[in-house]
Amino acid sequence: MAPKDLDLGPFAEVLNGPVYVVTVAAAGERSGCLVGFASQCSIGPPRFVVWLSRQNHTFRVARGATHLAVHLLDRGRHPLAELFGGETGDEVDKFARVDWRPSADGSPVLTGARAWFVGRIETRLDGGDHEGFVLAPTEVCAPTRGEPASMRYTDVQEIDAGHPA
């Protein structure tokens, strides 16, 4: 008999990690969403993993993509987080409402982001209701010194998600 999975709720309640906006373009379609599950996962070679909900429009577009763009937002950019976290690309063209430009590979890069990078999708990992996209950086734009703090989970926890997790 397999052991029962326990709820991480009590542990996760004390976490307050950064949130990211992940954007993608593939097959003539663009999408993007607010992501709370992401992290650097290797120093050498440099790798970063982003976990996308399988129910999300961004996940469906990302399945056919070669690259993803990952953006950090300043705490003062709540409307941008609300757009990418509270709306779904199934119903709304989020990119008609924001300033952006294509990266070298065509990924949408948000011009209002604090910092961003574009990563080539190296592999995908099954994570249950989310799929991990392991990225190798191909373009990086670091923040300038003295900017405000990056947006964290507690800054966006009241946003009603465009899709269930």
C-alpha positions as CSV (number, residue, x, y, z in Angstrom):
1,M,0.0,0.0,0.0
2,A,1.4,3.4,-1.0
3,P,1.8,6.1,1.7
4,K,-0.8,8.8,1.7
5,D,0.4,12.2,0.4
6,L,0.2,14.9,3.1
7,D,-0.9,18.5,2.6
8,L,2.0,21.0,2.5
9,G,-0.3,23.7,3.7
10,P,1.2,24.2,7.2
11,F,4.7,24.4,5.7
12,A,3.7,26.5,2.6
13,E,1.9,29.1,4.8
14,V,5.2,30.5,6.0
15,L,6.8,30.8,2.6
16,N,6.9,34.1,0.8
17,G,8.9,33.5,-2.3
18,P,9.2,35.7,-5.4
19,V,6.5,35.5,-8.1
20,Y,7.3,35.8,-11.8
21,V,5.4,36.5,-15.0
22,V,6.2,33.8,-17.6
23,T,5.5,34.6,-21.2
24,V,5.7,32.4,-24.3
25,A,5.1,32.5,-28.1
26,A,4.5,29.5,-30.3
27,A,2.6,28.6,-33.4
28,G,1.4,32.2,-33.9
29,E,0.0,32.5,-30.4
30,R,1.3,34.4,-27.3
31,S,0.5,33.7,-23.7
32,G,1.7,34.5,-20.2
33,C,0.8,33.9,-16.6
34,L,1.8,34.7,-13.0
35,V,3.9,31.9,-11.5
36,G,4.8,31.2,-7.9
37,F,6.6,27.9,-8.4
38,A,10.0,28.6,-10.0
39,S,13.6,28.6,-8.9
40,Q,17.2,28.4,-10.1
41,C,18.0,24.7,-10.1
42,S,21.6,24.5,-11.2
43,I,24.7,26.8,-11.1
44,G,26.9,25.0,-13.6
45,P,25.4,24.8,-16.1
46,P,23.0,27.6,-15.2
47,R,19.4,26.3,-15.2
48,F,16.1,27.6,-13.9
49,V,12.8,25.6,-13.6
50,V,9.4,27.1,-14.0
51,W,6.3,25.1,-13.0
52,L,3.2,25.7,-15.2
53,S,-0.3,24.5,-14.3
54,R,-1.6,22.0,-16.8
55,Q,-4.9,23.8,-16.8
56,N,-3.3,27.1,-17.8
57,H,-3.5,28.6,-21.3
58,T,0.2,29.4,-21.0
59,F,1.0,25.7,-20.4
60,R,-0.8,24.8,-23.6
61,V,1.1,27.3,-25.7
62,A,4.4,26.4,-23.9
63,R,4.0,22.7,-25.0
64,G,4.9,23.8,-28.6
65,A,7.5,26.4,-27.6
66,T,11.3,26.3,-27.6
67,H,11.8,29.2,-25.2
68,L,10.1,30.9,-22.2
69,A,10.7,34.4,-20.8
70,V,10.7,34.8,-17.1
71,H,10.1,38.3,-15.5
72,L,10.6,39.7,-12.1
73,L,8.2,42.6,-11.2
74,D,8.7,45.4,-8.7
75,R,6.2,45.5,-5.9
76,G,4.7,48.6,-7.4
77,R,3.6,46.7,-10.5
78,H,0.5,45.1,-9.0
79,P,-1.7,45.9,-12.1
80,L,0.7,43.9,-14.3
81,A,0.6,41.0,-11.8
82,E,-3.2,41.2,-11.7
83,L,-3.4,41.1,-15.5
84,F,-1.2,38.0,-15.8
85,G,-2.5,36.3,-12.7
86,G,-6.2,37.2,-12.8
87,E,-7.0,36.9,-16.5
88,T,-6.8,33.9,-18.8
89,G,-5.4,34.0,-22.3
90,D,-8.3,31.8,-23.3
91,E,-10.4,35.0,-23.1
92,V,-8.1,38.0,-23.1
93,D,-5.2,39.2,-25.2
94,K,-3.0,40.3,-22.3
95,F,-0.3,41.7,-24.7
96,A,-2.8,44.2,-26.1
97,R,-2.8,45.8,-22.7
98,V,1.0,46.0,-21.9
99,D,4.2,47.2,-23.5
100,W,6.3,44.4,-24.7
101,R,8.8,43.5,-27.4
102,P,9.9,40.2,-28.9
103,S,13.2,38.7,-27.7
104,A,15.7,37.3,-30.2
105,D,13.8,34.0,-30.4
106,G,10.4,35.7,-30.4
107,S,9.4,35.3,-26.8
108,P,7.4,38.3,-25.5
109,V,9.5,40.4,-23.1
110,L,7.6,42.8,-20.9
111,T,9.2,46.2,-21.0
112,G,7.9,47.0,-17.5
113,A,9.6,44.1,-15.8
114,R,12.3,44.8,-13.1
115,A,14.5,42.1,-14.6
116,W,14.0,39.2,-17.0
117,F,15.6,36.4,-18.9
118,V,14.7,34.2,-21.8
119,G,15.5,30.5,-21.5
120,R,15.6,27.6,-24.0
121,I,13.5,24.7,-22.8
122,E,16.0,21.9,-22.1
123,T,13.6,19.4,-20.6
124,R,10.2,19.0,-19.0
125,L,9.3,17.3,-15.7
126,D,6.1,15.8,-14.4
127,G,5.1,17.5,-11.2
128,G,1.5,16.3,-10.8
129,D,-0.9,19.1,-11.7
130,H,2.1,21.2,-12.8
131,E,4.8,20.6,-15.4
132,G,8.3,21.8,-14.9
133,F,10.1,23.5,-17.8
134,V,13.9,23.5,-17.2
135,L,15.4,26.5,-18.9
136,A,18.9,27.3,-20.1
137,P,19.3,31.1,-20.3
138,T,19.8,32.6,-23.8
139,E,19.2,36.3,-22.9
140,V,19.4,38.1,-19.6
141,C,18.5,41.6,-18.5
142,A,19.5,42.2,-14.9
143,P,18.0,45.0,-12.7
144,T,19.8,48.2,-12.1
145,R,20.9,48.9,-8.5
146,G,18.6,50.8,-6.2
147,E,15.3,49.6,-7.6
148,P,12.4,48.6,-5.3
149,A,12.1,45.1,-4.0
150,S,10.7,42.3,-6.2
151,M,7.1,41.2,-5.9
152,R,6.5,38.3,-3.5
153,Y,3.7,35.9,-2.9
154,T,2.1,37.9,-0.2
155,D,1.8,40.9,-2.6
156,V,-0.4,38.9,-4.9
157,Q,-2.2,36.3,-2.8
158,E,-5.5,38.0,-3.1
159,I,-5.6,37.8,-6.9
160,D,-8.3,35.5,-8.1
161,A,-6.6,33.2,-10.6
162,G,-7.8,33.2,-14.2
163,H,-7.7,29.3,-14.0
164,P,-7.8,27.0,-11.1
165,A,-4.4,25.5,-10.1
